[in-house]
Each structure stands twice: as C-alpha cells, then as structure tokens.
C-alpha cells in the first residue's frame, strides 16, 4: 500500500531542514528470536465514544502472567503494551490511578508485581487524521477499522501479536444521525438509546482471538439479510451491509456465502460458530477484504455483482473471495498463527481451501488451469527476482511487505503437496 506523504520541508528553507525528524530504520525481526509474551490478556473490554474527529477509547484489560514465559524476574514483571501514535490520558491498575508507567518508542510499559491485574487505559484518537488507514479511520462519513497486521496498536495500547488471544466485549456509543448502524465482532448482546440523540450497542465475541481480528464499523448502512441453518441446527443470521444504492447488487454474494458455509461443513466438517455473520462492503475500504471474526470488511469490488454490470469473471471473483474470507473463520481465526512468520499457514492454507471450493463449484480442470496461470504470471517472477523469499521467512522489517504471491499462492501449492502426500 502506497501512502502519499507531505514533505517535511516543502518551502525549501534550509533553516527549517534541521527541525525535520531524523528517519530511522525499523528493527529487523528474527524468527529465531520468538519468545512467548510475559503476560496474557484473557479478557478485553473496549468502550468507544465515537466521532469522526474525536473518538475516546477506554480499554480494560484483564492480564495474567504467562506460565510459558521464560525470562528473568524483571522481565516477567514488565507488561509492554504496543502503541503507535497513542497518548495515554489515564492509566489505572486494579481500580487505582497508576503513575509509574513509561513510554518506550511508542509503547506503554508498566511494572506489575501480582499474578493477575485489571489495567484500564483511556486514549483519544482522531480517525479523520488517520491517513495510514490502519487502526480506526474515517472514510466517506463512516468509521471503519483495519487491524491486520499491526493496526490495533493505533486504537488502544495492547500486546498486539498473534499469540495473545482474548475474548472481547465492545460497547459503542455515537450520534444516531451520523452512525445509525454500530457493528463489531461476535453477537450483539444489547443496545439502547442515550442522551442528546446518541445510541449505543454492545457486542460480545465468546471466542478468543488475536487483536488483528478486531473490527468495528459505524455508519449509514442497510443490510441484505439471509438465514442459514448449520448441520448442527444453529440458525445463523447473515447480513451484507452496504450503502443503500448498492443493496440490489448483493444477492450473488449472499448466495456465494451460503454455498461456502455448506461446502465447509460437508468437506472439512467445520460449522459456523456464532449467531451472526456480518459482511460490510464499502468502495473506499483500502484492502480487498479482511476476515475479522464475524465481521468481514470488503471492498465493494468483491461483493457487488449483477447481470447488468458484472462479467462471468466478476461473478467468479466475488464467489471466491467471499468463500476465502469465510473459510478463515477456522483457518486463521479459530486456529491462528503463533507469530507473523507463520503467515502462510493461514493464508496459503485458506487459498487452497478456496481453490478446492471453486473447483467444486465450477469444474476441477478449469480452476486448476486458472490457478497455475496465476502462479506462473505472479509468483514465478517473484521467485526469479530480487524480492524472492520463502513462504516462511527468517526475518522482516515490515510484515505488511510479506502479503505476497509467494506466501499466498506458493504457500497454497506447498500445502496442496502436503495434502496429496497425506492422501487426503
């Protein structure tokens, strides 16, 4: 993702040049240096007072020592919470104001002596100023999140890594006229009216997840609603949320979702595990699609399709991407990565799963030819050039650079080979 940046010295005045910040290289993260987190976060409660230019976030973290951590006594007492551009307004530990905290390169660092604590931190952020489009950002009059790979640390101080899993309860309050729809992960457990035209909604996700799967959407949206009954008898409400003008072009996406849900039950024995499955599709979402638990966020390119505007290839792409993000519910969400070096275990495996699904929907030979063509056109040149890397890299400076054809498509081929060798 390329972001346009404002020059630090647009006037060319040499007297201003010395005031420019000195750039520094990000550290090299080595796979061999992995260590479990010193602290776990079994429960997370987030309270959002939402606004386009001013959002107040209260994060209440239940933290416990990690018995798997191997380090010194001082290290085991240190709770490091990742942050990016955040300033703590208040910090409390076990209900009392905590003043002995430090900032270290954007991170909030506390020293805790007990085995378990409740840490509450209040931060204020400006979503409209978030031009990185990671974390919580404003787009087209609505609020949206993108947290993979390391965007959650732009919302709240947290151990923002895949191996720290937490159950989330999220409460959002906002002006109803600006944000009539309030969505987050999991199931909606309560909602109500506030004062001065505000309303609120509370969501709970019972399944532990890493912070990169957190999602929040607030805006003026309407839903195409359909219902799906799982093999085990669970009634699931499926919603595709779009702007009102796009509602008539969502039927194919809903049909694709239901086909994917049934196929995953029949092929892999995986049933959906929540009462709600929400998809939000907006044209100004900066990624293709994101598999946040129970609340997928899509660019409209991969949701909207009808006979007047879409080609056969468009219909196939919508079906494939809808299926891919749904399949992540198990390969990536419920079963997630230890660290980002294992990215291909979720992405390569899920690409294989969506390939197998598409071949069952459209024909094995046609789909296999298409997959190999993409591999030769996109991944082979990557392997033959200066950007060549293994599907499990040994190091990185910026993990977002590894969302590549190698990790996705070559990863799928390696896992396909393993599947064939296992005889399944």
C-alpha positions in Angstrom: 0.0 0.0 0.0 1.5 3.3 -1.1 0.7 6.3 1.0 1.2 9.9 -0.2 3.3 11.8 2.4 3.6 15.5 2.9 7.2 16.8 2.5 8.8 17.7 5.9 10.3 20.9 4.4 8.0 22.0 1.5 9.3 25.5 1.5 12.9 24.5 0.7 14.1 26.8 3.5 17.4 25.4 4.8 16.8 26.9 8.3 13.8 24.5 8.6 15.7 21.4 7.5 17.4 20.9 10.8 13.9 20.7 12.5 12.9 17.7 10.4 12.9 14.4 12.3 15.7 12.0 11.6 14.4 8.9 9.9 15.4 5.6 11.4 15.3 2.1 10.1 12.8 -0.2 11.7 14.3 -3.1 13.6 14.9 -6.5 12.0 12.5 -9.1 13.5 14.1 -12.5 13.5 12.1 -15.7 13.6 14.6 -17.4 15.8 14.1 -14.7 18.5 10.5 -15.7 19.2 9.5 -15.8 22.9 6.0 -16.1 24.4 4.6 -13.0 25.8 5.3 -12.4 29.5 1.6 -11.6 30.0 -1.7 -12.9 28.6 -4.9 -11.0 28.2 -7.8 -13.5 28.8 -10.5 -10.7 28.6 -10.7 -7.4 26.9 -13.4 -4.8 27.3 -13.5 -1.8 25.0 -15.7 1.3 25.3 -15.9 3.7 22.3 -17.4 7.1 22.3 -17.3 7.5 18.6 -16.8 10.6 16.5 -15.2 11.3 13.1 -12.6 13.7 14.5 -12.6 12.7 18.2 -13.1 9.1 19.5 -12.5 8.3 23.1 -11.4 4.7 23.8 -11.4 3.1 27.2 -9.6 -0.3 27.2 -10.0 -2.5 30.2 -7.6 -5.5 30.1 -7.6 -8.5 32.4 -3.9 -9.5 32.4 -2.4 -12.7 33.8 1.2 -13.9 33.9 2.0 -16.4 31.2 3.4 -19.7 32.7 5.1 -20.4 29.3 7.2 -17.3 29.5 10.9 -17.9 30.1 12.8 -14.8 31.2 14.2 -13.1 34.2 12.2 -11.9 37.2 12.3 -8.3 36.0 11.2 -9.3 32.5 8.3 -11.3 33.9 7.1 -8.3 35.8 7.1 -6.0 32.8 3.9 -5.5 30.9 4.7 -4.0 27.5 1.6 -2.7 25.6 2.2 -1.9 21.9 1.2 1.6 20.8 1.5 3.6 17.6 0.8 7.3 17.8 -1.2 7.0 21.0 -1.1 9.0 24.2 -2.5 7.7 27.4 -4.9 10.1 29.1 -5.2 8.0 32.2 -3.8 4.6 33.4 -5.4 2.6 36.2 -4.3 -0.7 37.7 -6.9 -2.6 39.8 -9.1 0.5 40.1 -6.4 2.9 41.3 -4.6 5.6 39.4 -1.2 4.3 38.3 1.5 6.9 37.8 4.6 4.7 37.5 4.3 4.0 33.8 6.8 4.8 31.0 6.7 5.3 27.2 9.3 3.4 25.2 9.3 4.0 21.4 5.5 4.4 21.4 4.8 1.5 23.7 3.3 1.8 27.2 5.4 -0.1 29.8 4.1 -1.0 33.3 5.7 -2.9 36.1 3.3 -5.3 37.8 4.0 -7.5 40.8 1.0 -9.7 41.1 -0.2 -12.8 39.2 -3.2 -11.0 37.7 -4.4 -7.4 37.4 -7.0 -5.3 35.7 -5.4 -2.5 33.6 -7.6 0.4 32.3 -6.2 2.9 29.8 -8.0 5.8 28.2 -6.9 7.2 24.9 -8.3 9.7 22.4 -7.8 9.4 18.7 -8.7 11.3 15.6 -10.0 8.9 12.9 -10.2 11.7 10.3 -6.5 12.3 10.5 -5.6 8.6 10.1 -4.2 8.7 6.5 -2.4 5.4 7.1 -5.9 3.7 7.0 -4.7 1.2 9.7 -6.5 1.1 13.0 -9.7 3.2 13.2 -10.1 5.6 10.4 -12.9 7.8 8.9 -13.9 7.2 5.3 -16.8 8.5 3.4 -18.6 9.7 6.5 -18.3 6.4 8.3 -15.8 4.8 10.7 -14.0 1.6 9.9 -11.1 -0.5 11.2 -8.3 -2.4 9.6 -6.0 -4.2 12.1 -4.0 -6.8 10.2 -1.2 -7.0 10.7 -0.3 -4.4 13.4 -3.2 -1.8 13.3 -4.8 -2.5 16.6 -1.9 -0.7 18.4 -3.2 2.5 16.7 -6.6 2.1 18.6 -5.5 1.0 22.1 -2.4 0.0 24.0 -2.2 -3.8 23.8 0.1 -6.8 23.3 -0.5 -6.6 19.6 0.7 -10.0 18.5 -1.0 -13.2 17.1 -0.2 -15.4 20.1 -2.1 -13.2 22.7 -5.7 -14.3 22.4 -8.6 -12.6 24.2 -12.3 -12.6 24.4 -13.7 -9.1 23.5 -16.7 -7.2 24.8 -17.2 -3.9 22.9 -19.6 -1.1 23.7 -20.0 1.8 21.2 -21.9 5.0 21.6 -22.4 7.5 18.8 -24.8 10.1 17.4 -27.6 8.1 15.7 -28.0 10.6 12.8 -24.3 10.1 11.8 -23.9 6.4 12.7 -27.2 4.6 12.7 -25.5 1.2 12.4 -22.9 0.1 15.0 -21.2 -3.2 14.3 -18.4 -5.2 15.9 -17.2 -8.8 16.2 -19.4 -11.6 17.6 -23.0 -11.3 18.6 -24.9 -8.2 19.6 -26.0 -8.6 23.2 -27.6 -5.3 24.0 -28.5 -1.9 22.6 -30.3 1.2 23.6 -30.8 5.0 23.4 -28.6 7.5 25.1 -29.0 11.2 25.6 -28.9 14.1 23.1 -29.6 11.9 20.1 -27.0 9.2 20.9 -27.5 5.5 20.9 -25.3 2.6 21.9 -24.7 -1.1 21.1 -22.8 -3.8 22.9 -21.2 -6.8 21.2 -19.5 -9.9 22.6 -17.3 -12.4 20.9 -17.1 -15.5 23.0 -14.2 -17.0 21.1 -10.6 -15.9 22.0 -8.9 -14.1 19.1 -5.8 -12.1 18.5 -6.1 -8.3 18.3 -5.5 -8.2 14.5 -9.0 -9.7 14.1 -10.8 -6.9 16.0 -13.3 -4.9 13.9 -15.6 -2.0 14.3 -17.8 -0.3 11.7 -20.1 2.6 12.3 -22.1 4.3 9.5 -25.2 4.7 7.5 -25.7 1.3 6.0 -28.5 -1.1 5.0 -28.4 -4.9 5.0 -29.4 -7.7 2.7 -30.4 -10.4 5.3 -30.5 -14.1 4.8 -30.6 -17.1 7.2 -28.5 -20.2 7.2 -29.2 -23.4 9.2 -26.0 -25.2 10.0 -25.7 -29.0 10.0 -25.9 -28.9 13.8 -29.1 -26.9 13.8 -27.8 -23.5 14.6 -29.7 -20.7 13.0 -27.3 -18.0 11.7 -28.4 -14.6 10.6 -26.2 -13.5 7.6 -26.1 -9.8 6.7 -24.4 -8.0 3.9 -24.2 -4.3 4.8 -23.8 -1.7 2.1 -24.8 1.8 1.2 -28.4 1.9 0.2 -27.7 2.4 -3.5 -25.7 -0.8 -3.7 -28.3 -3.1 -2.0 -29.7 -4.5 -5.2 -26.3 -6.0 -6.2 -25.7 -8.2 -3.2 -27.8 -11.3 -3.9 -24.9 -13.2 -5.6 -22.6 -12.5 -2.6 -25.3 -13.9 -0.3 -25.8 -17.0 -2.4 -22.0 -17.4 -2.5 -21.7 -17.2 1.3 -24.3 -19.8 1.8 -22.7 -22.2 -0.6 -19.3 -21.7 1.1 -20.9 -22.3 4.6 -22.5 -25.6 3.4 -19.3 -26.7 1.5 -17.1 -26.2 4.5 -19.4 -28.4 6.6 -19.5 -31.1 4.0 -15.8 -31.0 3.0 -14.0 -30.1 6.2 -16.7 -30.7 8.9 -16.5 -27.1 10.0 -19.7 -25.4 11.1 -20.0 -21.7 11.8 -19.9 -20.9 15.5 -21.7 -17.6 16.1 -25.3 -16.4 15.7 -24.4 -13.6 13.3 -22.2 -13.4 10.2 -21.8 -9.8 9.0 -20.1 -8.6 5.9 -19.6 -4.8 5.3 -18.8 -3.6 1.8 -17.7 -0.1 1.0 -16.0 1.3 -2.0 -13.4 3.2 0.0 -12.0 0.3 2.0 -8.3 0.3 1.3 -7.9 -3.6 1.3 -9.5 -6.2 -0.9 -11.2 -8.0 2.1 -10.5 -8.8 5.7 -11.7 -11.8 7.7 -12.3 -10.2 11.1 -14.1 -12.7 13.3 -17.8 -12.5 12.5 -17.5 -9.1 10.8 -15.7 -9.2 7.4 -15.0 -5.9 5.8 -14.8 -5.9 2.0 -14.1 -3.5 -0.9 -17.3 -3.4 -3.0 -15.4 -4.9 -5.9 -15.6 -8.3 -4.2 -19.3 -8.1 -3.2 -21.4 -6.2 -5.7 -22.4 -8.1 -8.9 -25.4 -8.3 -11.1 -26.2 -9.2 -14.7 -26.1 -5.6 -15.9 -22.7 -4.7 -14.6 -20.6 -7.8 -14.0 -18.8 -10.3 -16.2 -18.5 -14.0 -15.6 -15.1 -13.4 -14.2 -16.5 -10.8 -11.8 -19.1 -13.3 -10.5 -16.4 -15.9 -10.0 -14.2 -13.4 -8.2 -17.0 -12.4 -5.8 -17.7 -16.1 -5.0 -14.1 -16.9 -4.5 -13.2 -14.0 -2.2 -16.5 -14.4 -0.2 -15.6 -18.0 0.3 -11.9 -17.2 1.2 -12.8 -14.8 4.0 -15.5 -17.1 5.3 -13.1 -20.1 5.4 -10.7 -18.0 7.5 -13.2 -18.4 10.3 -11.4 -21.7 11.1 -8.1 -21.5 9.1 -6.8 -18.3 10.6 -9.4 -17.2 13.2 -10.2 -20.1 15.5 -6.9 -21.7 14.6 -4.4 -18.8 14.3 -0.7 -18.2 13.9 1.9 -18.3 16.6 3.7 -15.3 15.0 3.7 -13.5 11.7 6.4 -15.8 10.3 3.7 -18.4 10.0 1.5 -16.2 7.8 1.4 -18.8 5.0 -0.2 -21.3 7.4 -3.3 -19.2 7.4 -3.2 -17.5 4.0 -1.7 -20.3 1.9 -4.0 -22.9 3.5 -7.1 -20.7 3.1 -6.1 -20.1 -0.6 -6.0 -23.8 -1.1 -9.4 -24.1 0.6 -11.0 -21.5 -1.6 -9.4 -23.2 -4.7 -10.9 -26.5 -3.7 -14.3 -24.8 -3.2 -14.2 -23.1 -6.6 -13.2 -26.2 -8.4 -16.2 -28.0 -6.9 -18.5 -25.1 -8.0 -17.0 -24.5 -11.5 -15.0 -27.6 -12.5 -11.7 -29.0 -11.4 -9.8 -28.7 -14.7 -10.8 -25.2 -15.4 -10.0 -24.0 -11.9 -6.6 -25.8 -11.8 -5.6 -24.2 -15.1 -6.5 -20.8 -13.7 -4.6 -21.3 -10.5 -1.4 -22.4 -12.4 -1.7 -19.5 -14.8 -1.8 -17.1 -11.8 1.1 -18.8 -10.2 3.2 -18.5 -13.4 2.2 -14.9 -14.0 2.6 -13.6 -10.5 4.7 -15.9 -8.3 7.3 -17.3 -10.7 8.6 -13.8 -11.4 8.7 -13.0 -7.7 10.8 -16.2 -7.1 13.1 -15.2 -10.0 13.8 -11.7 -8.9 15.3 -9.6 -6.1 12.1 -10.0 -4.0 12.4 -13.8 -3.8 11.6 -15.1 -0.3 10.5 -18.4 1.3 6.9 -19.0 2.3 8.2 -18.8 5.9 10.7 -16.0 6.0 13.5 -15.9 8.5 13.3 -12.1 9.2 11.4 -9.0 8.3 11.4 -5.3 8.9 7.8 -4.7 8.0 5.4 -7.6 7.9 3.0 -5.9 5.5 5.6 -6.5 2.8 5.1 -10.3 3.1 1.5 -10.3 1.8 2.8 -11.7 -1.4 2.1 -14.2 -4.2 4.8 -16.4 -2.6 3.1 -16.5 0.8 -0.4 -16.9 -0.7 -0.1 -18.8 -3.9 3.1 -20.7 -3.5 2.0 -21.4 0.1 -1.1 -22.9 -1.3 0.9 -25.2 -3.6 3.1 -26.4 -0.8 0.1 -27.2 1.4 -1.6 -28.9 -1.6 1.5 -31.1 -2.0 1.4 -32.0 1.7 -2.3 -32.8 1.4 -1.5 -35.1 -1.6 1.3 -36.8 0.3 -1.0 -37.4 3.3 -3.5 -39.0 0.9 -6.5 -36.7 1.8 
